[in-house]
Amino acid sequence: MRKALILTVALLACAVVFPHYASACTNIIVGRKASADGSVICSYNCDGWAYAGYLTSIPGGVHSPGEMCPVHQHNGTKVELIPQVERTYSRIGYINEKQVSIVETTFGGRPELVNKDGIFGYRVHMDLALQRSTTAREAIHVIDELTQTYGYNSSGEILTICDKNEAWIMEIIGKGPGVKGSVWVALRVPDDCICAHANLSRIRQFPLNDPENCLYAKDVISFARQKGWYKGRDKDFSFREAYSPITFSDVRYCDARVWSIFRHHTDPAEMDKYLPYLNGEFDKCDHLPLWIKPDRKLTVRDVQNDMRDHFEGTALDMTTDVSAGPWGMPVRPPKRTFTSQDGRKFFSERPIATQQSCYTMVCQMRNWLPDAVGGVMYYNCDDAAVVAYVPVYCCVTQVPEAFLHEHAKNWEFDEKGAYWMNNFVGNMAYPRWSAVYPDIQEAQKELEDYYEKDQNEVLAAVQGLHGQDVVDYLTGRTALYTDMMMKRWDRLARYIIVRHNDMVRLQVDENGELSHKRKYDKPGFNDSFYEEIVKSTGKRYEENTIQNIDR
């Protein structure tokens, strides 16, 4: 199957939104009847080269008439004052105290629809919607109102908007220079389904008379007609075809990640029928399903592991060919396209987990629990594949020290920062992946097993608490979990350098501790890489063969 894949140039899609690049993020959405415990779940890998991950928090409150709200522009250089609403809600990261979460991926879309005159971009809209909404539906209307009032200066965006009962996918794009407002459509993900998106518009046709499950801008179709992008019947209108026509590079860099996620949760053979689409053969197949019913219900841990995917075990597996190096490296340097000496164009795959991640999160919203403890954001900085997800409760009022901005300077190593501690471990693992990664997996499992088990004790503890005592307890618990992670990753970094020193592997004793008897394994390269050496060097290294070596 791998041989059937076409090697051709994959040109990066253009995106101008700070701080991300095209093909930069991945979201998974799980309806409450598709999850193992009835919770709504969504996830986010936020990816961008040279941006350090950290966590922010904004308190909520009751506000006086005439009070103004300072809002930072998306590049942080300018502050606008807009009228404050009567009541706002606290948020930490991208979940608020009412268990509303909003995450995103950028699809770019038609560049002529970017309105640089708009005051705010999608990040500001996400932040304000979290502060001003108690449900996902409210958040959708807040975002629409903000674009109508202040304009929209981002390119096309896909938003995952969830609360403790519903999960929505919303696609939005501006109307061009000097024009306020936006065109958009939002679909409710069926409760028994999972959905995903990764920097490519996913919504095609949508119901026009089903407000329970579909909301949209009143001119989403007429605007496309006005621009000459659509001439058919309203019921046949496709948001993606009108506002973000696809290319091979879009599909291979973006929808391939969605395909891999779906492949985890249904018959792989059924998803492999979409390989022609991933290969750019749009005459055979021109889209993936927007959502699927999973073959089993998902847990938070399942979603966390989905976010660590590198196409392992598929036709796009990044760990098995010569470009993975001698130890099956699952990531590639940022130069993802290259030209051979004979002028042919080539590319590298773009997986879900990637080294340039700023941070990763999995949000869980539970309608049978009080909001303060029902909403949990499992969070960490850097690549999902090399971190442990730390529980951060939605009511938390203080950011744990390891996640503070001051410890996430991308030009200065800081041992107090989770971003740098995770990068320390990850960058030791990438070039020797097959040898080192099992040690990381063991540490991830140790911590995440503990966090999962400890949730029962947390729920029992908060039953006897009220008001601010609940908030204080969960804030302290979050700080404790984060501190545990930092100490474990410090030990892991030291363990890796000792165990794998000089490209051998120190054995462990019966207790799992590093051996004091100086016993080493010598794993060497993987077998496929040795075969590549033979192919490229001929008899150069063959034993008992006399070679004339040019000195």
C-alpha positions as CSV (number, residue, x, y, z in Angstrom):
1,M,0.0,0.0,0.0
2,R,2.9,2.3,0.8
3,K,4.2,2.0,-2.7
4,A,1.0,3.3,-4.1
5,L,1.5,6.7,-2.5
6,I,2.5,9.4,-4.9
7,L,5.6,11.4,-4.0
8,T,5.0,14.9,-5.2
9,V,5.5,18.4,-4.0
10,A,3.3,19.5,-1.1
11,L,3.4,23.3,-1.0
12,L,2.6,24.8,2.3
13,A,-0.8,26.6,2.5
14,C,-0.6,30.3,3.2
15,A,-1.7,31.6,6.6
16,V,-1.0,35.1,8.0
17,V,-2.3,34.7,11.5
18,F,0.0,35.3,14.4
19,P,1.5,33.2,16.0
20,H,0.7,30.1,13.9
21,Y,1.7,28.8,10.5
22,A,-0.3,26.7,8.1
23,S,-0.8,23.1,9.1
24,A,-0.2,24.1,12.6
25,C,-2.8,22.6,15.0
26,T,-5.0,19.6,15.6
27,N,-8.4,19.1,17.4
28,I,-10.4,16.1,18.4
29,I,-14.1,16.4,19.5
30,V,-16.0,13.6,21.3
31,G,-19.7,13.8,21.9
32,R,-21.0,12.8,25.4
33,K,-22.5,9.5,24.2
34,A,-19.3,8.7,22.4
35,S,-17.3,8.9,25.6
36,A,-16.9,6.2,28.1
37,D,-18.2,8.2,31.1
38,G,-20.7,10.6,29.4
39,S,-18.4,13.6,29.3
40,V,-17.8,15.9,26.4
41,I,-14.1,15.9,25.4
42,C,-12.0,18.0,23.1
43,S,-8.3,18.3,22.4
44,Y,-5.8,20.7,21.1
45,N,-2.2,20.5,19.9
46,C,-1.1,24.2,19.5
47,D,1.8,24.2,17.1
48,G,4.1,27.0,16.0
49,W,7.9,27.2,15.5
50,A,9.8,29.1,18.1
51,Y,6.9,29.8,20.4
52,A,7.2,28.7,24.0
53,G,4.1,27.3,25.6
54,Y,2.6,28.7,28.9
55,L,-0.7,29.1,30.6
56,T,-2.8,32.2,31.3
57,S,-5.7,32.9,33.6
58,I,-8.3,35.7,33.6
59,P,-10.6,36.2,36.6
60,G,-14.3,36.8,36.1
61,G,-16.6,39.2,38.0
62,V,-19.6,41.5,38.0
63,H,-19.0,44.8,36.3
64,S,-20.5,48.3,36.6
65,P,-22.4,50.1,33.8
66,G,-20.0,52.0,31.5
67,E,-17.0,49.9,32.5
68,M,-14.6,49.3,29.7
69,C,-12.7,46.1,28.9
70,P,-9.1,46.3,27.7
71,V,-8.4,43.8,25.0
72,H,-5.0,43.1,23.6
73,Q,-4.6,42.8,19.9
74,H,-3.5,39.3,18.7
75,N,0.1,40.5,18.3
76,G,0.1,41.9,21.8
77,T,1.4,45.4,20.7
78,K,-1.9,47.3,20.9
79,V,-4.7,47.5,23.4
80,E,-8.3,48.4,22.5
81,L,-11.0,49.4,24.9
82,I,-14.5,47.9,24.4
83,P,-17.6,48.0,26.5
84,Q,-17.6,45.4,29.3
85,V,-20.6,43.1,29.8
86,E,-22.4,42.9,33.2
87,R,-21.0,39.5,34.1
88,T,-17.8,37.7,33.0
89,Y,-16.5,34.2,33.9
90,S,-13.0,33.2,34.8
91,R,-11.0,31.1,32.5
92,I,-7.7,29.3,32.6
93,G,-6.2,28.3,29.3
94,Y,-9.1,27.7,27.0
95,I,-11.7,26.4,29.4
96,N,-13.9,28.6,31.7
97,E,-15.5,28.2,35.1
98,K,-18.8,27.1,33.5
99,Q,-17.1,24.2,31.6
100,V,-17.1,25.9,28.2
101,S,-14.0,25.2,26.2
102,I,-12.9,26.7,22.8
103,V,-9.9,25.5,20.8
104,E,-9.0,26.0,17.1
105,T,-7.1,25.2,13.9
106,T,-6.4,27.7,11.1
107,F,-7.5,26.7,7.5
108,G,-6.5,30.0,5.8
109,G,-9.1,30.0,3.1
110,R,-9.4,32.6,0.4
111,P,-6.7,35.2,1.1
112,E,-8.8,38.0,-0.3
113,L,-11.2,37.6,2.6
114,V,-8.7,38.7,5.2
115,N,-9.8,42.0,6.6
116,K,-6.7,43.7,8.1
117,D,-8.9,46.6,9.2
118,G,-10.8,44.4,11.6
119,I,-9.8,45.2,15.2
120,F,-9.6,41.6,16.5
121,G,-8.7,38.1,15.3
122,Y,-9.8,34.7,16.3
123,R,-7.7,34.5,19.5
124,V,-9.4,37.6,21.0
125,H,-12.8,36.2,20.0
126,M,-12.1,32.9,21.7
127,D,-10.9,34.7,24.8
128,L,-13.9,37.0,25.0
129,A,-16.4,34.2,24.2
130,L,-15.0,32.2,27.1
131,Q,-15.4,35.2,29.4
132,R,-18.9,35.9,28.3
133,S,-20.5,32.5,27.8
134,T,-22.1,29.8,29.9
135,T,-22.8,27.4,27.0
136,A,-21.3,26.6,23.6
137,R,-24.3,28.1,21.8
138,E,-23.8,31.4,23.7
139,A,-20.2,31.4,22.7
140,I,-21.1,31.0,19.0
141,H,-23.4,34.0,19.2
142,V,-20.8,36.0,21.1
143,I,-18.2,35.4,18.4
144,D,-20.7,36.3,15.6
145,E,-21.6,39.6,17.5
146,L,-17.9,40.5,18.0
147,T,-17.2,40.1,14.3
148,Q,-20.2,42.2,13.3
149,T,-19.2,44.9,15.7
150,Y,-15.4,45.0,15.4
151,G,-14.6,43.2,12.2
152,Y,-12.5,40.1,11.8
153,N,-8.8,40.3,10.9
154,S,-7.9,36.6,10.8
155,S,-7.9,34.2,7.9
156,G,-10.2,31.2,7.9
157,E,-10.6,29.4,11.3
158,I,-12.2,26.2,12.6
159,L,-13.3,26.5,16.2
160,T,-14.1,23.6,18.5
161,I,-16.7,24.9,21.0
162,C,-17.9,22.6,23.7
163,D,-19.7,22.7,27.0
164,K,-20.8,19.9,29.4
165,N,-23.7,18.9,27.2
166,E,-22.8,19.7,23.6
167,A,-19.9,19.8,21.1
168,W,-19.8,22.1,18.1
169,I,-17.5,22.7,15.1
170,M,-17.7,26.3,13.8
171,E,-15.9,27.5,10.6
172,I,-15.5,31.2,10.1
173,I,-13.8,33.6,7.6
174,G,-14.0,37.3,7.1
175,K,-15.5,39.3,4.2
176,G,-12.5,41.1,2.9
177,P,-10.7,44.5,3.4
178,G,-12.9,47.2,5.0
179,V,-15.9,44.9,5.5
180,K,-17.1,44.1,9.0
181,G,-18.7,40.8,9.9
182,S,-17.9,37.3,8.8
183,V,-19.4,34.3,7.0
184,W,-19.6,31.2,9.1
185,V,-21.4,27.9,9.8
186,A,-21.6,25.9,13.0
187,L,-22.7,22.3,13.3
188,R,-23.4,20.3,16.5
189,V,-21.4,17.1,16.5
190,P,-23.9,14.2,17.1
191,D,-23.6,13.0,20.7
192,D,-22.6,9.5,19.7
193,C,-19.9,10.6,17.2
194,I,-16.4,11.9,17.2
195,C,-15.1,14.7,14.9
196,A,-11.6,16.1,14.2
197,H,-10.0,18.9,12.2
198,A,-6.5,19.9,11.4
199,N,-6.0,23.1,9.4
200,L,-8.4,22.3,6.6
201,S,-12.0,23.3,6.2
202,R,-14.2,20.3,7.0
203,I,-17.8,21.5,6.6
204,R,-19.4,21.0,3.2
205,Q,-23.2,20.8,2.9
206,F,-25.2,21.6,6.0
207,P,-29.0,21.7,6.9
208,L,-30.6,25.0,6.4
209,N,-33.7,24.5,8.6
210,D,-32.3,22.7,11.7
211,P,-31.5,25.4,14.3
212,E,-31.1,22.8,17.0
213,N,-28.1,21.3,15.2
214,C,-26.9,24.0,12.7
215,L,-26.3,27.7,13.0
216,Y,-25.0,30.0,10.3
217,A,-24.5,33.5,9.1
218,K,-27.6,34.7,7.3
219,D,-25.6,35.6,4.2
220,V,-23.2,32.7,4.2
221,I,-24.6,31.5,0.8
222,S,-25.6,34.9,-0.7
223,F,-22.2,36.3,-0.1
224,A,-20.6,33.5,-2.0
225,R,-23.0,34.1,-4.8
226,Q,-22.1,37.8,-4.8
227,K,-18.4,36.9,-5.1
228,G,-19.1,34.5,-8.0
229,W,-18.0,31.4,-6.0
230,Y,-21.3,29.6,-6.1
231,K,-24.2,29.4,-8.5
232,G,-26.2,26.3,-7.5
233,R,-29.1,25.6,-5.3
234,D,-29.0,26.6,-1.6
235,K,-29.3,23.0,-0.4
236,D,-26.3,22.0,-2.4
237,F,-24.0,24.8,-1.1
238,S,-20.7,23.7,0.3
239,F,-18.9,26.0,2.7
240,R,-15.5,24.4,2.0
241,E,-15.8,24.5,-1.8
242,A,-16.9,28.2,-1.7
243,Y,-14.5,29.6,0.9
244,S,-11.5,27.2,1.0
245,P,-11.0,25.1,-2.1
246,I,-8.6,22.2,-1.4
247,T,-5.3,21.2,-2.9
248,F,-3.2,18.1,-2.6
249,S,-0.9,19.8,-0.1
250,D,-3.9,20.8,2.1
251,V,-5.2,17.3,2.2
252,R,-1.9,15.5,2.8
253,Y,-0.6,17.9,5.5
254,C,-4.0,18.4,7.2
255,D,-6.7,15.9,6.6
256,A,-4.3,13.0,6.8
257,R,-4.2,13.7,10.6
258,V,-8.0,13.5,10.7
259,W,-7.8,10.2,8.8
260,S,-5.3,8.8,11.3
261,I,-7.5,9.8,14.3
262,F,-10.6,8.2,12.7
263,R,-8.5,5.1,11.9
264,H,-7.9,4.6,15.6
265,H,-11.6,4.3,16.3
266,T,-13.2,2.4,13.5
267,D,-12.3,-0.4,11.1
268,P,-8.8,0.6,9.7
269,A,-9.7,-1.1,6.4
270,E,-12.7,1.2,6.0
271,M,-10.6,4.3,6.6
272,D,-7.9,3.0,4.2
273,K,-10.5,3.4,1.4
274,Y,-9.8,7.1,1.7
275,L,-6.1,6.7,0.8
276,P,-6.7,7.9,-2.8
277,Y,-8.0,11.2,-1.3
278,L,-4.9,11.6,0.8
279,N,-2.9,10.9,-2.3
280,G,-4.6,13.7,-4.3
281,E,-6.8,11.5,-6.5
282,F,-9.8,13.6,-6.0
283,D,-11.6,12.1,-8.9
284,K,-11.8,8.9,-6.9
285,C,-12.6,10.4,-3.5
286,D,-12.8,14.1,-2.6
287,H,-13.5,14.2,1.2
288,L,-13.4,12.4,4.5
289,P,-16.5,12.0,6.7
290,L,-17.1,15.0,8.9
291,W,-17.6,12.7,11.9
292,I,-17.9,9.0,12.6
293,K,-19.4,6.7,15.2
294,P,-16.5,5.1,17.0
295,D,-16.3,1.4,17.4
296,R,-15.9,1.8,21.1
297,K,-16.4,4.7,23.5
298,L,-13.4,6.9,24.1
299,T,-11.8,7.9,27.4
300,V,-9.7,10.9,28.1
301,R,-6.6,8.7,28.0
302,D,-7.6,7.5,24.5
303,V,-7.7,11.1,23.3
304,Q,-4.4,11.9,24.9
305,N,-2.8,9.0,23.1
306,D,-4.5,10.1,19.8
307,M,-2.7,13.4,20.2
308,R,0.7,11.5,20.3
309,D,0.2,9.9,16.9
310,H,2.8,9.8,14.1
311,F,0.8,7.6,11.7
312,E,2.3,4.5,13.3
313,G,1.1,1.3,11.7
314,T,-0.4,3.1,8.6
315,A,0.7,3.7,5.0
316,L,2.0,7.1,6.2
317,D,4.1,5.7,9.1
318,M,7.0,8.1,9.7
319,T,9.1,5.7,11.7
320,T,9.9,3.0,9.2
321,D,11.8,4.5,6.2
322,V,15.3,5.8,5.8
323,S,14.3,9.4,6.5
324,A,13.5,8.2,10.1
325,G,17.2,7.6,10.6
326,P,18.7,4.6,12.4
327,W,16.3,4.8,15.4
328,G,13.0,5.4,13.8
329,M,12.7,9.1,14.5
330,P,9.0,10.2,14.1
331,V,9.5,13.9,13.4
332,R,11.4,15.7,10.7
333,P,13.3,19.0,10.5
334,P,11.2,22.1,9.6
335,K,12.3,22.0,5.9
336,R,9.5,19.7,4.8
337,T,9.9,20.0,1.1
338,F,13.2,19.4,-0.8
339,T,14.4,19.0,-4.4
340,S,16.5,16.1,-5.5
341,Q,19.6,16.5,-7.6
342,D,17.7,15.6,-10.8
343,G,15.1,18.3,-10.0
344,R,12.2,16.3,-8.6
345,K,10.2,17.7,-5.7
346,F,9.6,15.7,-2.5
347,F,8.0,16.3,0.9
348,S,7.8,14.9,4.5
349,E,4.6,13.9,6.2
350,R,3.0,16.1,8.9
351,P,1.9,14.1,11.9
352,I,-0.4,15.0,14.8
353,A,2.4,15.1,17.4
354,T,5.2,17.3,16.4
355,Q,8.3,18.9,18.0
356,Q,7.2,22.5,17.4
357,S,4.1,22.2,19.6
358,C,3.8,25.2,22.1
359,Y,1.4,23.2,24.3
360,T,-1.2,20.4,24.3
361,M,-4.5,20.0,26.1
362,V,-7.4,17.6,26.5
363,C,-10.5,19.2,28.0
364,Q,-13.2,17.2,29.7
365,M,-16.6,18.6,30.6
366,R,-19.0,16.6,32.9
367,N,-22.6,17.6,33.3
368,W,-23.2,15.4,36.4
369,L,-20.7,17.2,38.5
370,P,-20.4,20.8,39.9
371,D,-18.7,23.0,37.4
372,A,-15.7,23.7,39.6
373,V,-14.6,20.1,39.5
374,G,-16.5,18.9,36.5
375,G,-14.4,20.8,34.0
376,V,-10.8,19.5,33.7
377,M,-8.1,20.6,31.3
378,Y,-5.3,18.1,31.0
379,Y,-2.4,20.3,30.0
380,N,1.3,20.5,29.3
381,C,3.8,22.5,27.3
382,D,5.5,21.2,24.2
383,D,5.0,18.0,22.1
384,A,2.2,15.7,23.3
385,A,4.4,12.7,22.5
386,V,7.0,13.6,25.1
387,V,4.9,15.1,27.9
388,A,2.6,13.9,30.6
389,Y,-0.9,15.5,30.7
390,V,-1.5,17.3,34.0
391,P,-5.0,17.9,35.4
392,V,-5.9,21.6,35.7
393,Y,-9.4,22.3,37.0
394,C,-11.5,24.9,35.3
395,C,-12.0,26.9,38.5
396,V,-8.3,27.4,39.1
397,T,-7.4,31.0,40.0
398,Q,-3.6,30.7,40.1
399,V,-1.4,29.4,37.3
400,P,1.1,26.7,38.6
401,E,4.6,28.1,38.5
402,A,5.9,25.7,35.9
403,F,3.3,27.0,33.4
404,L,4.0,30.7,34.0
405,H,5.0,32.9,31.0
406,E,8.1,34.1,32.9
407,H,9.5,30.5,32.7
408,A,8.8,30.1,29.0
409,K,11.3,32.4,27.3
410,N,12.3,30.7,24.0
411,W,15.8,32.2,24.1
412,E,16.7,31.1,27.6
413,F,16.6,27.7,29.3
414,D,14.7,27.7,32.5
415,E,14.7,24.6,34.7
416,K,11.5,26.0,36.5
417,G,9.5,25.9,33.3
418,A,7.6,23.0,32.0
419,Y,8.2,24.1,28.4
420,W,12.0,23.7,28.8
421,M,11.9,20.6,31.0
422,N,9.8,18.8,28.4
423,N,12.0,20.1,25.5
424,F,15.1,18.8,27.5
425,V,13.6,15.3,27.5
426,G,12.1,15.4,24.0
427,N,15.3,16.6,22.3
428,M,17.3,13.7,23.9
429,A,14.7,11.3,22.5
430,Y,14.1,12.4,19.0
431,P,17.3,11.3,17.3
432,R,17.3,7.9,19.3
433,W,13.6,7.4,19.4
434,S,13.3,3.6,19.4
435,A,15.9,3.3,22.1
436,V,14.8,6.2,24.4
437,Y,11.0,6.6,23.9
438,P,10.0,3.6,26.0
439,D,11.5,5.3,29.0
440,I,9.3,8.4,28.3
441,Q,6.3,6.2,27.9
442,E,6.9,4.5,31.2
443,A,7.1,7.9,33.0
444,Q,4.0,9.1,31.2
445,K,2.0,6.1,32.2
446,E,3.2,6.4,35.8
447,L,2.0,9.9,36.2
448,E,-1.2,9.7,34.1
449,D,-2.2,6.5,35.9
450,Y,-1.8,8.3,39.2
451,Y,-3.7,11.4,38.0
452,E,-6.5,9.2,36.8
453,K,-6.8,7.2,40.0
454,D,-6.6,10.3,42.2
455,Q,-9.7,11.8,40.6
456,N,-11.9,9.7,42.8
457,E,-10.2,11.1,45.9
458,V,-10.6,14.6,44.6
459,L,-14.3,14.1,44.0
460,A,-14.7,12.7,47.5
461,A,-12.8,15.6,49.0
462,V,-14.8,18.4,47.3
463,Q,-18.1,16.9,48.5
464,G,-17.5,18.3,52.0
465,L,-16.4,21.7,50.7
466,H,-18.3,24.8,49.6
467,G,-17.6,28.0,47.7
468,Q,-14.1,29.4,47.8
469,D,-12.9,26.3,49.7
470,V,-13.6,24.2,46.7
471,V,-11.6,26.6,44.5
472,D,-8.7,26.8,46.9
473,Y,-8.6,23.0,47.2
474,L,-8.6,22.4,43.4
475,T,-6.1,25.2,42.8
476,G,-3.8,23.5,45.3
477,R,-4.3,20.1,43.8
478,T,-3.5,21.4,40.4
479,A,-0.2,22.9,41.8
480,L,0.6,19.6,43.4
481,Y,0.1,17.7,40.2
482,T,2.3,20.1,38.3
483,D,5.0,19.9,40.8
484,M,4.9,16.1,40.7
485,M,5.3,16.3,36.9
486,M,8.2,18.6,37.0
487,K,10.1,16.5,39.6
488,R,9.4,13.3,37.6
489,W,10.6,14.9,34.4
490,D,13.8,16.1,36.1
491,R,14.5,12.6,37.2
492,L,13.6,11.3,33.7
493,A,16.1,13.6,32.0
494,R,18.9,12.5,34.3
495,Y,17.9,8.9,33.9
496,I,17.9,9.1,30.1
497,I,21.4,10.6,29.9
498,V,22.8,8.0,32.3
499,R,21.0,5.0,30.8
500,H,21.7,5.9,27.1
501,N,25.1,7.4,27.5
502,D,27.4,6.9,24.5
503,M,24.7,5.1,22.5
504,V,24.6,2.0,24.6
505,R,21.8,1.1,27.1
506,L,22.5,0.5,30.7
507,Q,20.5,-2.5,32.0
508,V,18.1,-2.2,34.9
509,D,18.0,-4.6,37.9
510,E,15.0,-6.6,39.1
511,N,13.6,-3.5,40.8
512,G,13.8,-1.4,37.6
513,E,16.7,0.6,38.9
514,L,19.8,1.2,36.8
515,S,22.3,-1.5,37.2
516,H,25.5,-0.9,39.3
517,K,27.1,-3.9,37.6
518,R,28.0,-2.1,34.4
519,K,25.9,-4.3,32.2
520,Y,25.0,-2.8,28.9
521,D,22.8,-3.6,25.9
522,K,24.2,-2.5,22.5
523,P,21.0,-2.0,20.5
524,G,22.7,-0.5,17.4
525,F,20.7,0.7,14.4
526,N,17.4,-0.9,13.3
527,D,17.7,-3.6,10.7
528,S,16.1,-1.6,7.9
529,F,18.8,1.2,8.3
530,Y,21.6,-1.4,8.1
531,E,20.1,-2.5,4.8
532,E,20.2,1.1,3.6
533,I,23.9,1.3,4.5
534,V,24.6,-1.8,2.4
535,K,22.7,-0.3,-0.5
536,S,24.5,3.0,-0.4
537,T,28.0,1.8,0.4
538,G,28.2,-1.5,-1.5
539,K,31.2,-3.5,-0.3
540,R,32.7,-0.5,1.6
541,Y,32.1,-2.1,5.0
542,E,31.9,-5.8,4.0
543,E,34.2,-8.0,6.1
544,N,37.1,-9.8,4.4
545,T,36.9,-7.5,1.5
546,I,39.9,-5.5,0.5
547,Q,39.0,-2.0,-0.4
548,N,41.0,0.7,-2.1
549,I,40.2,3.7,0.1
550,D,41.3,7.1,-1.2
551,R,43.3,8.7,1.6
